[in-house]
């Protein structure tokens, strides 16, 4: 089978799913999902002041901040993530993402996530689990529900073959 040597997409041309996972002010677009490899890449825009529920990463995460400012509530002495910054999160890290209240626009971040994110509810219970498979299912479904165009394909799978959404 002929496989491409690389995948390119103009991320600005992909649509955002609004109110991602039922959270107003959070917009997400899926850039890549590799179910077999257990990884995904997303671009997320957050409204000023947004705080996400605590979550645990089962694998490492790489974050590239394009605009705005955010930090983790559990680590107040760590410098905030601002435009141009890179953040590495080791497997097993648990934190609460908080976007700066004083941001004048959206905070725009690209995350490359390995493994799953375990989202906790208000009493510490597991509220949801997000991974490559769930994003591959939920992002196109959210776009359809919002009346937005669904891209024809994304690179998916361990061999990074293109597959229709």
NULOPA-419589 format. One record per residue (C-alpha): x, y, z; residue in one letter. Coordinates in steps of 0.001 Angstrom, whole numbers, padded with zeros to 6 digits, always signed. Last residue first. Layout:
% NULOPA-419589
XYZA;...
% end
This chain:
% NULOPA-419589
-014340+010606+008786X;-012570+009086+005817X;-009288+007355+006534X;-005725+008290+005711X;-003116+005770+006751X;-000930+006759+009670X;+000559+003279+010098X;-000602+003102+013700X;-004015+004458+012826X;-005394+007783+011676X;-004366+010551+009287X;-007437+012709+008753X;-010106+012499+006092X;-012916+014285+004272X;-013024+017107+006785X;-016415+017536+008474X;-018180+020771+007548X;-020079+022505+010335X;-023777+022111+011141X;-023192+022082+014905X;-024349+018463+015228X;-022121+017496+012298X;-019125+019190+013916X;-019847+017491+017250X;-020030+014070+015571X;-016765+014739+013712X;-015068+015566+017061X;-016658+012755+019089X;-015570+009604+017237X;-011950+010440+016447X;-011734+012165+019823X;-012980+009019+021590X;-010549+006787+019708X;-007517+009015+020328X;-008221+009306+024053X;-010643+010925+026460X;-011924+009337+029673X;-014916+010762+031521X;-016297+011586+034980X;-013956+009496+037101X;-014900+010340+040681X;-012977+012964+042647X;-016107+014473+044191X;-016370+017346+041696X;-015777+015055+038692X;-012432+013849+037396X;-011312+013593+033770X;-008914+010765+032854X;-006892+011806+029823X;-005617+008902+027769X;-002384+007762+026183X;-000090+010199+024373X;-001307+013757+023850X;+000100+016332+021433X;-001499+019623+022476X;-001685+022771+020353X;-002757+025840+022309X;-004729+029035+021570X;-005806+031275+024458X;-008739+033353+023297X;-008765+037103+023556X;-008159+039890+026075X;-006617+037582+028656X;-007066+038996+032162X;-008696+035905+033681X;-005725+033723+032774X;-006741+030264+031586X;-006742+027545+034235X;-005836+023895+033596X;-006344+021683+036662X;-003657+019053+037177X;-002685+015405+037390X;+000599+014128+035979X;+000899+010362+035555X;+002892+010510+032346X;+005156+013560+032206X;+003884+016946+031010X;+006161+018906+028674X;+005388+022581+028068X;+006452+024830+025177X;+006097+028596+025166X;+005732+030936+022178X;+002554+032629+023372X;+002316+032195+027132X;+002391+029301+029583X;+002570+030594+033136X;+005802+030234+035130X;+005612+027518+037811X;+005115+028816+041363X;+001324+028357+041262X;+001596+024631+040435X;-001680+022972+041458X;-003725+025651+039661X;-002051+024826+036376X;-001286+027645+033939X;-002677+029584+030999X;-001861+032617+028834X;-002911+033870+025422X;-001558+032917+022031X;+000247+030084+020224X;+001033+027890+023232X;+002718+024594+022327X;+001874+021679+024632X;+003537+018246+024669X;+001817+015550+026722X;+003150+012286+028126X;+000985+009284+028905X;-001702+008336+031437X;-002637+011997+031867X;-004833+012828+034844X;-007548+015487+034902X;-008861+018215+037154X;-011912+020062+035799X;-011163+022828+033302X;-010920+026461+034333X;-011855+029121+031777X;-010899+032705+032705X;-010511+034012+029160X;-012059+031771+026473X;-010041+028690+025486X;-008915+027630+022022X;-007797+024043+021502X;-005682+022513+018751X;-005508+018764+018978X;-002950+016023+018373X;-003589+012402+019232X;-001788+009387+020600X;-002379+005751+021554X;-000297+004186+018788X;-003143+001915+017693X;-005692+004734+017989X;-003592+007301+016136X;-005606+010507+015888X;-004425+013663+014109X;-005358+017363+013918X;-008609+017319+015891X;-010173+020734+016408X;-011356+022021+019762X;-013262+025046+021114X;-013696+025670+024849X;-015780+028684+025919X;-018786+026650+026982X;-017782+023182+028220X;-020108+020407+027032X;-017279+018173+025863X;-016152+020925+023491X;-018326+024037+023605X;-017591+024652+019923X;-016129+022078+017540X;-013484+024008+015615X;-013319+023729+011842X;-010138+022862+009935X;-008815+025571+007605X;-006664+027252+010282X;-004910+023922+010809X;-003598+023950+007254X;-002967+020246+007002X;+000120+018231+006236X;+000740+014515+006575X;+004106+012910+005976X;+005770+010133+004016X;+002448+009217+002442X;+001587+005542+002298X;+001255+003466-000857X;+000000+000000+000000X;
% end
